[in-house]
Amino acid sequence: MAFGSGLAAVAFGALGAVANVFAPWIGAMTTIAASIAAYGLIDRRKYLISSYAAMQASLERIKALDEASPASLADLVTATEDLLDSERRAWRPQMLAIQHQPPQPPKQGGKAA
Protein backbone atom coordinates (compact mmCIF):
# COMPACT_ATOMS: atom_id res chain seq x y z
CA MET A 1 0.00 0.00 0.00
CA ALA A 2 2.85 2.37 0.77
CA PHE A 3 4.29 1.72 -2.67
CA GLY A 4 0.92 2.42 -4.29
CA SER A 5 0.56 5.70 -2.39
CA GLY A 6 4.08 6.70 -3.38
CA LEU A 7 3.32 5.86 -6.99
CA ALA A 8 0.13 7.93 -6.78
CA ALA A 9 2.20 10.86 -5.45
CA VAL A 10 4.48 10.57 -8.47
CA ALA A 11 1.48 10.44 -10.81
CA PHE A 12 -0.08 13.49 -9.13
CA GLY A 13 3.27 15.26 -9.45
CA ALA A 14 3.38 14.57 -13.17
CA LEU A 15 -0.23 15.64 -13.60
CA GLY A 16 0.40 18.68 -11.40
CA ALA A 17 2.98 19.88 -13.90
CA VAL A 18 0.21 20.07 -16.48
CA ALA A 19 -2.77 21.09 -14.34
CA ASN A 20 -2.33 22.71 -10.94
CA VAL A 21 -5.44 20.89 -9.72
CA PHE A 22 -3.38 17.83 -8.67
CA ALA A 23 -0.51 19.70 -7.02
CA PRO A 24 -1.98 19.67 -3.47
CA TRP A 25 -2.33 15.89 -3.62
CA ILE A 26 1.43 15.36 -3.99
CA GLY A 27 2.06 16.19 -0.34
CA ALA A 28 -1.00 14.27 0.83
CA MET A 29 -0.05 11.08 -1.02
CA THR A 30 3.59 11.34 0.08
CA THR A 31 2.48 11.69 3.71
CA ILE A 32 0.09 8.76 3.37
CA ALA A 33 2.85 6.60 1.86
CA ALA A 34 5.27 7.48 4.66
CA SER A 35 2.69 6.80 7.38
CA ILE A 36 1.79 3.41 5.90
CA ALA A 37 5.46 2.44 5.69
CA ALA A 38 6.05 3.56 9.29
CA TYR A 39 3.00 1.65 10.51
CA GLY A 40 4.37 -1.48 8.85
CA LEU A 41 7.56 -1.20 10.90
CA ILE A 42 5.70 -1.13 14.22
CA ASP A 43 5.57 -4.92 14.48
CA ARG A 44 9.33 -5.13 14.01
CA ARG A 45 9.88 -2.53 16.73
CA LYS A 46 7.57 -4.40 19.11
CA TYR A 47 9.49 -7.61 18.47
CA LEU A 48 12.81 -5.90 19.14
CA ILE A 49 11.55 -4.27 22.33
CA SER A 50 10.26 -7.56 23.73
CA SER A 51 13.41 -9.40 22.67
CA TYR A 52 15.71 -6.85 24.29
CA ALA A 53 13.60 -6.75 27.46
CA ALA A 54 13.75 -10.55 27.73
CA MET A 55 17.51 -10.51 27.26
CA GLN A 56 17.91 -7.81 29.90
CA ALA A 57 15.77 -9.79 32.37
CA SER A 58 17.77 -12.96 31.71
CA LEU A 59 21.11 -11.20 32.20
CA GLU A 60 19.83 -9.57 35.40
CA ARG A 61 18.72 -13.01 36.62
CA ILE A 62 22.22 -14.41 36.04
CA LYS A 63 23.68 -11.44 37.89
CA ALA A 64 21.24 -11.83 40.81
CA LEU A 65 22.00 -15.54 41.11
CA ASP A 66 25.71 -14.75 41.21
CA GLU A 67 25.21 -12.09 43.87
CA ALA A 68 23.11 -14.47 46.00
CA SER A 69 25.52 -17.37 45.64
CA PRO A 70 28.82 -16.45 43.94
CA ALA A 71 29.59 -18.78 41.05
CA SER A 72 32.89 -19.51 39.42
CA LEU A 73 33.93 -17.46 36.42
CA ALA A 74 33.56 -20.53 34.20
CA ASP A 75 29.95 -21.04 35.35
CA LEU A 76 29.10 -17.36 34.71
CA VAL A 77 30.68 -17.47 31.26
CA THR A 78 28.89 -20.71 30.40
CA ALA A 79 25.50 -19.38 31.54
CA THR A 80 25.96 -16.12 29.63
CA GLU A 81 27.21 -17.83 26.48
CA ASP A 82 24.27 -20.26 26.56
CA LEU A 83 21.90 -17.32 26.83
CA LEU A 84 23.56 -15.42 23.99
CA ASP A 85 23.63 -18.55 21.82
CA SER A 86 19.90 -19.10 22.33
CA GLU A 87 19.30 -15.47 21.31
CA ARG A 88 21.40 -15.95 18.18
CA ARG A 89 19.50 -19.14 17.29
CA ALA A 90 16.20 -17.25 17.68
CA TRP A 91 17.40 -14.37 15.47
CA ARG A 92 18.90 -16.45 12.72
CA PRO A 93 15.66 -17.59 10.99
CA GLN A 94 14.29 -14.07 11.15
CA MET A 95 17.43 -12.55 9.64
CA LEU A 96 17.55 -15.19 6.90
CA ALA A 97 13.91 -14.49 6.06
CA ILE A 98 14.56 -10.80 5.42
CA GLN A 99 17.89 -11.29 3.71
CA HIS A 100 17.72 -10.80 -0.03
CA GLN A 101 18.35 -13.93 -1.98
CA PRO A 102 20.80 -13.62 -4.87
CA PRO A 103 19.18 -13.84 -8.29
CA GLN A 104 19.26 -17.25 -9.91
CA PRO A 105 21.20 -17.51 -13.16
CA PRO A 106 19.07 -18.07 -16.25
CA LYS A 107 18.55 -21.67 -17.29
CA GLN A 108 20.36 -22.77 -20.42
CA GLY A 109 19.35 -25.98 -22.12
CA GLY A 110 17.12 -27.03 -19.20
CA LYS A 111 19.87 -26.75 -16.58
CA ALA A 112 20.97 -23.89 -14.37
CA ALA A 113 24.28 -22.36 -15.42
C-alpha positions in Angstrom: 0.0 0.0 0.0 2.9 2.4 0.8 4.3 1.7 -2.7 0.9 2.4 -4.3 0.6 5.7 -2.4 4.1 6.7 -3.4 3.3 5.9 -7.0 0.1 7.9 -6.8 2.2 10.9 -5.4 4.5 10.6 -8.5 1.5 10.4 -10.8 -0.1 13.5 -9.1 3.3 15.3 -9.4 3.4 14.6 -13.2 -0.2 15.6 -13.6 0.4 18.7 -11.4 3.0 19.9 -13.9 0.2 20.1 -16.5 -2.8 21.1 -14.3 -2.3 22.7 -10.9 -5.4 20.9 -9.7 -3.4 17.8 -8.7 -0.5 19.7 -7.0 -2.0 19.7 -3.5 -2.3 15.9 -3.6 1.4 15.4 -4.0 2.1 16.2 -0.3 -1.0 14.3 0.8 0.0 11.1 -1.0 3.6 11.3 0.1 2.5 11.7 3.7 0.1 8.8 3.4 2.8 6.6 1.9 5.3 7.5 4.7 2.7 6.8 7.4 1.8 3.4 5.9 5.5 2.4 5.7 6.1 3.6 9.3 3.0 1.6 10.5 4.4 -1.5 8.8 7.6 -1.2 10.9 5.7 -1.1 14.2 5.6 -4.9 14.5 9.3 -5.1 14.0 9.9 -2.5 16.7 7.6 -4.4 19.1 9.5 -7.6 18.5 12.8 -5.9 19.1 11.5 -4.3 22.3 10.3 -7.6 23.7 13.4 -9.4 22.7 15.7 -6.8 24.3 13.6 -6.8 27.5 13.7 -10.5 27.7 17.5 -10.5 27.3 17.9 -7.8 29.9 15.8 -9.8 32.4 17.8 -13.0 31.7 21.1 -11.2 32.2 19.8 -9.6 35.4 18.7 -13.0 36.6 22.2 -14.4 36.0 23.7 -11.4 37.9 21.2 -11.8 40.8 22.0 -15.5 41.1 25.7 -14.8 41.2 25.2 -12.1 43.9 23.1 -14.5 46.0 25.5 -17.4 45.6 28.8 -16.5 43.9 29.6 -18.8 41.1 32.9 -19.5 39.4 33.9 -17.5 36.4 33.6 -20.5 34.2 29.9 -21.0 35.4 29.1 -17.4 34.7 30.7 -17.5 31.3 28.9 -20.7 30.4 25.5 -19.4 31.5 26.0 -16.1 29.6 27.2 -17.8 26.5 24.3 -20.3 26.6 21.9 -17.3 26.8 23.6 -15.4 24.0 23.6 -18.5 21.8 19.9 -19.1 22.3 19.3 -15.5 21.3 21.4 -15.9 18.2 19.5 -19.1 17.3 16.2 -17.3 17.7 17.4 -14.4 15.5 18.9 -16.5 12.7 15.7 -17.6 11.0 14.3 -14.1 11.1 17.4 -12.5 9.6 17.6 -15.2 6.9 13.9 -14.5 6.1 14.6 -10.8 5.4 17.9 -11.3 3.7 17.7 -10.8 0.0 18.3 -13.9 -2.0 20.8 -13.6 -4.9 19.2 -13.8 -8.3 19.3 -17.3 -9.9 21.2 -17.5 -13.2 19.1 -18.1 -16.3 18.6 -21.7 -17.3 20.4 -22.8 -20.4 19.3 -26.0 -22.1 17.1 -27.0 -19.2 19.9 -26.8 -16.6 21.0 -23.9 -14.4 24.3 -22.4 -15.4 
